């Protein structure tokens, strides 16, 4: 069995019995279990995202490497994607085929023009509000149809980040949802990372799901550096 294993998931996993069972199993197998809640902006990831990272080692407890960023120096949406070329909803930048966006219906084009950074559908005129949000239950879900704020980390990138109505995924000032490239950068993929082989088709939803499902690349790097440091401390 390996000396060290790691797992990444949402913090709410700690409340489930399967998590307790997993930790107990690792302990019985002789592992020292070290869970850490990681706030992604502390490590240069431009997302308001907290993740549970669990390390287990036969060599001893593992302490995650110290944060690399302080709140005043968090990576923001502006710093991450503010210099990308402007494109329209449904548009594609000619020099980067991944810098492409989903289309908007005429209604959603009107809605996004009324949307404020950090806001929601509650900022719209009454006639633009969807029927589901007029109902009592629907009014408790404000975290959709919003724009990101330039000078803060973004919301958590999900598999539906390319859709304006799926969260606060509207561009801070352009009337569209963020592009696939912008989502990938917010997930800390290299700015020129290619998800498609030359000549292959760009399947929008498939690529969007790959980006949204990914562990932020920078978080993977933090996990790797933590394990490397831990092994070196034990002469491995």
C-alpha positions as CSV (number, residue, x, y, z in Angstrom):
1,X,0.0,0.0,0.0
2,X,1.2,3.6,-0.7
3,X,2.8,5.6,2.1
4,X,0.7,8.7,1.3
5,X,-2.8,9.1,-0.2
6,X,-4.9,12.3,-0.6
7,X,-8.5,13.1,-1.4
8,X,-10.3,16.4,-2.4
9,X,-14.0,17.1,-2.0
10,X,-16.5,19.6,-0.6
11,X,-16.4,20.4,3.1
12,X,-19.9,19.1,3.6
13,X,-18.5,15.6,3.1
14,X,-17.4,15.6,6.7
15,X,-21.0,15.5,7.9
16,X,-21.7,12.2,6.1
17,X,-21.3,8.8,7.6
18,X,-19.3,7.5,4.6
19,X,-16.6,10.0,5.5
20,X,-16.3,8.8,9.1
21,X,-16.2,5.2,7.8
22,X,-13.4,6.1,5.4
23,X,-11.4,7.8,8.0
24,X,-11.8,4.9,10.4
25,X,-10.7,2.5,7.7
26,X,-7.6,4.5,7.0
27,X,-6.8,4.6,10.7
28,X,-7.2,0.8,11.0
29,X,-4.8,0.4,8.1
30,X,-2.1,2.4,10.0
31,X,-2.5,5.8,8.4
32,X,-2.3,9.1,10.1
33,X,-5.3,11.1,8.8
34,X,-4.9,14.9,8.3
35,X,-8.0,16.7,7.0
36,X,-7.6,20.4,6.0
37,X,-10.2,22.9,4.8
38,X,-8.6,25.0,2.1
39,X,-9.9,28.4,1.1
40,X,-8.7,28.6,-2.5
41,X,-7.9,32.3,-2.7
42,X,-5.3,31.7,0.0
43,X,-3.3,29.8,-2.6
44,X,-3.7,32.2,-5.6
45,X,-6.9,30.6,-7.0
46,X,-9.3,33.3,-8.1
47,X,-12.5,31.6,-6.7
48,X,-14.5,31.9,-3.5
49,X,-14.2,28.2,-3.1
50,X,-13.5,26.1,0.1
51,X,-12.5,22.5,-0.4
52,X,-11.8,19.6,2.0
53,X,-8.4,18.1,1.3
54,X,-7.7,14.9,3.3
55,X,-4.2,13.5,3.5
56,X,-3.3,10.1,4.9
57,X,0.2,9.0,5.6
58,X,1.9,6.0,7.2
59,X,4.8,8.2,8.1
60,X,3.0,10.7,10.4
61,X,0.5,13.6,10.3
62,X,0.7,15.9,7.3
63,X,0.6,19.7,7.5
64,X,-0.5,21.5,4.3
65,X,2.0,24.1,3.0
66,X,1.4,27.6,4.2
67,X,-0.9,30.0,2.2
68,X,0.8,31.9,-0.5
69,X,-1.6,34.9,-0.7
70,X,-3.0,37.3,1.8
71,X,-6.5,38.8,1.5
72,X,-5.2,42.1,0.1
73,X,-3.3,40.2,-2.6
74,X,-6.0,37.6,-3.6
75,X,-6.2,36.9,-7.3
76,X,-9.3,38.6,-8.6
77,X,-11.5,38.2,-11.6
78,X,-9.9,41.3,-13.1
79,X,-6.4,40.1,-12.6
80,X,-7.2,36.7,-14.0
81,X,-9.3,37.5,-17.1
82,X,-9.5,41.3,-17.4
83,X,-7.2,41.5,-20.4
84,X,-8.9,39.0,-22.6
85,X,-10.4,40.3,-25.8
86,X,-14.0,41.4,-25.9
87,X,-16.5,39.0,-27.6
88,X,-20.3,38.9,-27.9
89,X,-22.7,36.3,-26.6
90,X,-22.3,33.3,-28.9
91,X,-19.1,34.7,-30.3
92,X,-15.6,33.2,-30.8
93,X,-12.3,35.0,-30.7
94,X,-10.5,34.3,-33.9
95,X,-7.1,33.7,-32.3
96,X,-8.3,31.5,-29.5
97,X,-11.1,29.0,-30.3
98,X,-11.6,28.3,-26.6
99,X,-12.5,31.9,-26.0
100,X,-16.1,31.3,-27.0
101,X,-19.3,31.9,-25.3
102,X,-22.8,30.5,-25.2
103,X,-25.7,32.3,-27.0
104,X,-28.3,34.3,-25.2
105,X,-32.0,34.5,-25.9
106,X,-33.4,38.0,-26.6
107,X,-35.0,37.9,-23.1
108,X,-31.7,37.0,-21.4
109,X,-29.9,39.7,-23.4
110,X,-32.3,42.2,-21.9
111,X,-31.9,40.6,-18.4
112,X,-28.1,40.8,-18.4
113,X,-28.2,44.4,-19.4
114,X,-30.1,45.0,-16.1
115,X,-27.8,42.8,-14.1
116,X,-25.3,44.3,-11.6
117,X,-21.9,42.8,-10.6
118,X,-22.5,40.8,-7.5
119,X,-26.3,41.1,-7.9
120,X,-29.0,38.8,-9.1
121,X,-32.4,38.7,-10.8
122,X,-33.8,40.8,-7.9
123,X,-32.2,43.8,-9.6
124,X,-34.4,43.5,-12.7
125,X,-37.7,45.2,-13.6
126,X,-40.7,43.0,-12.6
127,X,-41.5,42.1,-16.2
128,X,-38.2,40.4,-16.6
129,X,-38.4,38.1,-13.6
130,X,-39.1,34.5,-14.4
131,X,-42.3,32.9,-13.2
132,X,-40.4,30.4,-11.0
133,X,-38.8,33.3,-9.1
134,X,-42.1,35.0,-8.6
135,X,-43.2,32.1,-6.4
136,X,-42.5,32.1,-2.7
137,X,-40.1,29.2,-3.0
138,X,-38.3,30.6,-6.0
139,X,-37.6,33.9,-4.3
140,X,-35.2,32.1,-1.9
141,X,-32.7,31.4,-4.8
142,X,-31.0,34.6,-5.6
143,X,-27.6,33.2,-6.7
144,X,-28.5,32.9,-10.4
145,X,-28.5,35.4,-13.3
146,X,-25.8,37.5,-11.8
147,X,-22.5,39.1,-12.9
148,X,-19.1,38.5,-11.3
149,X,-17.4,41.3,-9.5
150,X,-14.1,42.5,-11.1
151,X,-12.2,43.0,-7.9
152,X,-13.0,39.9,-6.0
153,X,-12.4,36.2,-6.7
154,X,-15.1,34.6,-8.8
155,X,-17.9,32.3,-7.5
156,X,-17.1,28.6,-7.5
157,X,-16.8,27.4,-11.1
158,X,-19.3,24.5,-11.8
159,X,-20.1,22.3,-14.7
160,X,-22.6,24.9,-15.9
161,X,-20.4,28.0,-15.6
162,X,-20.9,28.9,-19.2
163,X,-24.6,29.6,-18.8
164,X,-25.7,33.0,-17.6
165,X,-28.8,31.6,-15.8
166,X,-26.8,28.9,-13.9
167,X,-25.2,31.1,-11.2
168,X,-23.3,34.3,-11.0
169,X,-21.4,33.6,-14.2
170,X,-22.2,36.8,-16.1
171,X,-19.1,38.7,-17.2
172,X,-18.6,41.7,-15.0
173,X,-19.2,44.2,-17.8
174,X,-19.8,42.5,-21.2
175,X,-23.3,41.3,-21.9
176,X,-22.6,37.6,-21.9
177,X,-21.7,34.6,-19.7
178,X,-18.0,34.0,-19.2
179,X,-16.3,32.0,-22.0
180,X,-14.8,28.6,-21.8
181,X,-11.3,30.1,-21.8
182,X,-12.2,32.5,-18.9
183,X,-13.6,29.5,-17.0
184,X,-10.4,27.6,-17.6
185,X,-8.3,30.5,-16.4
186,X,-10.4,30.9,-13.2
187,X,-9.8,27.1,-12.7
188,X,-6.0,28.0,-13.0
189,X,-5.4,26.1,-16.2
190,X,-2.5,27.6,-18.2
191,X,-3.8,30.5,-20.3
192,X,-2.9,28.6,-23.6
193,X,-4.0,25.1,-22.5
194,X,-5.5,23.2,-25.3
195,X,-8.5,20.9,-24.5
196,X,-8.9,19.8,-28.1
197,X,-6.4,18.2,-30.5
198,X,-5.7,20.2,-33.6
199,X,-8.5,19.6,-36.1
200,X,-10.9,18.1,-33.7
201,X,-14.4,19.5,-33.0
202,X,-14.9,22.0,-30.1
203,X,-17.9,20.3,-28.3
204,X,-18.9,23.2,-26.1
205,X,-20.8,21.4,-23.4
206,X,-18.2,18.6,-23.2
207,X,-15.3,21.0,-22.7
208,X,-17.4,23.1,-20.3
209,X,-18.0,20.0,-18.2
210,X,-14.3,19.1,-18.2
211,X,-13.4,22.5,-17.0
212,X,-16.1,22.8,-14.4
213,X,-15.5,19.3,-13.0
214,X,-11.7,19.8,-12.6
215,X,-9.9,20.3,-9.4
216,X,-8.3,23.8,-9.8
217,X,-4.9,23.1,-11.2
218,X,-3.2,25.3,-8.6
219,X,-4.9,23.3,-5.8
220,X,-3.5,20.1,-7.3
221,X,-0.1,21.7,-7.2
222,X,-0.5,22.7,-3.6
223,X,-1.4,19.0,-2.8
224,X,1.6,17.8,-4.7
225,X,4.0,20.2,-3.0
226,X,2.6,19.2,0.4
227,X,3.1,15.5,-0.2
228,X,6.6,16.1,-1.6
229,X,7.6,18.2,1.5
230,X,6.1,15.6,3.8
231,X,8.1,12.7,2.2
232,X,11.3,14.7,2.3
233,X,10.9,15.4,6.0
234,X,10.7,11.6,6.5
235,X,13.7,10.8,4.3
236,X,11.8,9.6,1.4
